[in-house]
Amino acid sequence: MTRPCRASSRTRPGCVALVTGAGQGSGEAVVRALPARGATVAATDRKPEGVTALAESVEKDRAAGHL
């Protein structure tokens, strides 16, 4: 069972976060930070190419062991 992440400095493993405005700025930073804390992230933005590039970058970081 998944549960939403609570807005706090301690994210619980297994929670799911929906990040809007994820293609740049603070939204991008949140998308990059949450997986390291055990969260599953769904990212959206008005410009899909920004989210696509972010997803590719995060996947490369994860594959390289940076997350």
C-alpha positions as CSV (number, residue, x, y, z in Angstrom):
1,M,0.0,0.0,0.0
2,T,1.3,3.4,-0.9
3,R,0.7,6.5,1.2
4,P,1.2,10.2,0.5
5,C,4.4,11.9,1.7
6,R,4.0,14.4,4.5
7,A,5.5,17.8,4.2
8,S,8.4,17.5,6.7
9,S,12.1,17.1,6.6
10,R,11.7,13.3,7.2
11,T,10.1,11.5,4.3
12,R,9.0,7.9,5.1
13,P,10.1,5.1,2.7
14,G,7.3,3.9,0.5
15,C,5.4,7.2,0.3
16,V,4.4,8.7,-3.0
17,A,4.9,12.4,-3.9
18,L,3.3,14.3,-6.8
19,V,5.6,17.2,-7.7
20,T,4.1,19.9,-10.0
21,G,6.4,22.4,-11.8
22,A,9.1,19.7,-11.8
23,G,10.8,20.8,-15.0
24,Q,13.0,23.4,-13.4
25,G,13.8,25.3,-10.2
26,S,12.5,24.2,-6.8
27,G,10.3,21.6,-8.3
28,E,13.3,20.0,-10.0
29,A,15.2,20.1,-6.7
30,V,12.4,18.3,-4.9
31,V,12.2,15.6,-7.5
32,R,16.0,15.1,-7.1
33,A,15.8,15.0,-3.3
34,L,12.9,12.7,-2.6
35,P,14.1,9.4,-4.1
36,A,17.1,9.5,-1.8
37,R,14.7,9.6,1.1
38,G,12.8,6.5,-0.1
39,A,9.9,8.3,-1.9
40,T,8.4,7.3,-5.2
41,V,7.9,10.5,-7.3
42,A,5.4,11.5,-10.0
43,A,6.6,14.6,-11.7
44,T,4.5,17.0,-13.9
45,D,5.1,20.3,-15.7
46,R,3.4,22.4,-18.3
47,K,6.4,21.7,-20.6
48,P,6.8,17.9,-20.9
49,E,10.3,18.1,-22.4
50,G,11.6,19.5,-19.1
51,V,10.2,16.5,-17.1
52,T,11.4,14.1,-19.7
53,A,15.0,15.5,-19.5
54,L,14.7,15.4,-15.7
55,A,13.5,11.8,-15.6
56,E,16.4,10.8,-17.9
57,S,18.9,12.6,-15.6
58,V,17.5,11.2,-12.4
59,E,17.6,7.7,-13.9
60,K,21.3,8.1,-14.9
61,D,22.1,9.3,-11.4
62,R,20.3,6.3,-9.9
63,A,22.1,3.9,-12.3
64,A,25.4,5.4,-11.3
65,G,24.6,5.0,-7.6
66,H,24.3,8.7,-6.9
67,L,20.7,8.4,-5.5
